[in-house]
Amino acid sequence: MSMRIAVLNFAHETVTFLPNDTTLDDFIYEGSPAKGGALLAWEPRSYMGGFVQVAREHEGVELVGIESPLWPKTGTGSGWITTEAYEHFLGRQIAELKAGGPWDGVYLALHGAMGVRGVPKPEADIARRVREVVGRKAFIAGTFDPHGNEDEEFLKQSDFAFCVKYFPHYDAHLQGQRAARMLIRAIRGDYKPTTATVKVPILTATVLQWTGASPWMDLVQRALIWEAREPDLYMNVFFGFPFADVPDVGLTIECMTNGNPELARKAAADVAAWAWRRREALLNTAKVHAIPEGVKLAKEAVAKGAWPVVLADHSDRSGSATWILQQVIEQDLEGVLFATIADRKAIEAVQAKGLKAGDPFDMEVGGLADESAGAPVRVVGKITAVVRFAGRTWVGVAFGRGNVLLLSEYLTQIMDPKDLGFPIDSFKVFAIKSRVHFRRGFDDSGFAKTILLVEPVDPFLGTVRLDALPYKNVDVKKFYPYGDVKFP
């Protein structure tokens, strides 16, 4: 049996409290948008790679890469996607689907926490508009990040959703494989997708959602047990992304079965009820220190020999924050690698002056992107490197007592010390901008002896104190722990 499957990508984790919108230009750079073989070859170790691998294992399957924007240049360090950008790219995708049909199936590589001005539920809107083109006889499958804010609307228009279960996201490739396998089975008539969705009124900051420890590990395990017990059952746990001010924010449980709606409802209800029973534990999984206290504890750990130390500023959503840098200078902490502070203007100034490794550096860096970034900090030192990598320029600056600052153009999460690409043995402290992803290389590997999660003293936009955020579309009192909430 031959079949034609259209492949689309449109993903963003939108921090709607940031002042800088994500524009049309942010999605356009070398390699993006991508279509055809270029799109199918994108991120071979992630969702797309898993989907393409399994689809190509089946004879008679034709994959067509529809022109799609890749991640914007700003990564996750930007706010609302403009209506112009959204309509431009989705409009082109819809037009290409119309011109290239008919289709047996569609694969949507999404994220789940996209925020678009004027579009309350973008992923559901994408699925609806695709469905209008391909009709009800075609099947639609999507893959998602666990930080999606989803409800039943996406599955009203599509047939499948497959969400990563781990944070860090170890199983993205696996979920892409599942999407391909089940989409092909449905097209062949071997699987009749039946779904159930339950919203659980729990709102929690992403830094607390590490699945390497209980109770988030146990929540994932509950879903895995259902999948192990029941053939052809698939369970999604959307942890939610509270930094997107959208109406479907919060924890969501989804279940898919092969034509068994009663089983889907039973399994989804069970996992949702388990999460509600453990709601207090889910919100108390990690100690978050104020940055001055965190730097003090890092200094004490170094003195005791409990290094390497990771100072993880989970709350810096722009990448420009200088709070740790300020405290390191004030408390005279040595041997610190700052990876990274985002400051595109500083990098452009270095380029304009033609500075290179060995040249003196005297410039204010970071800050001012928004209130949460703090004030710029003057750094006086020497440039260690100016390099072009992955389409971006990076600048290294040595200063103080064995400290090095890496300047990046945009928010950058360093997930593994190996990603730095240069000798790091001389550093005792690694100051990074990451929620949980850093545990992949700094914690799971056994590299760090001390890990300190930190955020500024004030509850800025990436804070764990979510009731301090200026929500307009979300009533936090309807969520645990911010109101007297009843469930179910």
Buried (B, 14 or more C-beta within 10 A) or exposed (E): EEBBBBBBBBBBBBBBBBEBBBBBEBBBBEEBBBBEEBBBEBBEEBBBBBBBBBBEEBEEBEBBBBBBBBBBBBBBBBBBBBEEBBBBBBEBBBEBBEEEBEBBBBBBBBBBBBBBBEBEBBBBBBBBBBBEBBEEEBBBBBBBBBBBBBBBBBBEBBBBBBBBBBBBBBBBBBBBBBBBBBBBBBBEEEBEBBBBBBBBBBBBBBBBBBBBEEBBBBBBBBBEBBBEEBEBBBBBBBBBBBBBBBEBBBBBBBBBBBEBEEBBBBBBBBBBBBBBEBBEEBBEBBEBBBBBEBBBBBBEBBEEEBBBBBBBBBBBBBBBBBBBBBBBBEEEBBBBBBBBBBBBEBBEBBEEEEBEEEEEBEBBBBBBBBEBBBEBBEBEBBBBBBEEEEEBBBBBBBBBEBBBBBBBBBBBBBBBBEEBEEEBEEBBBBBBBBBBBBBBBBBEEEBBEBBBBBBBEEBBBBBBEBBEBEBEEBEBEEBBBBBEBEBE
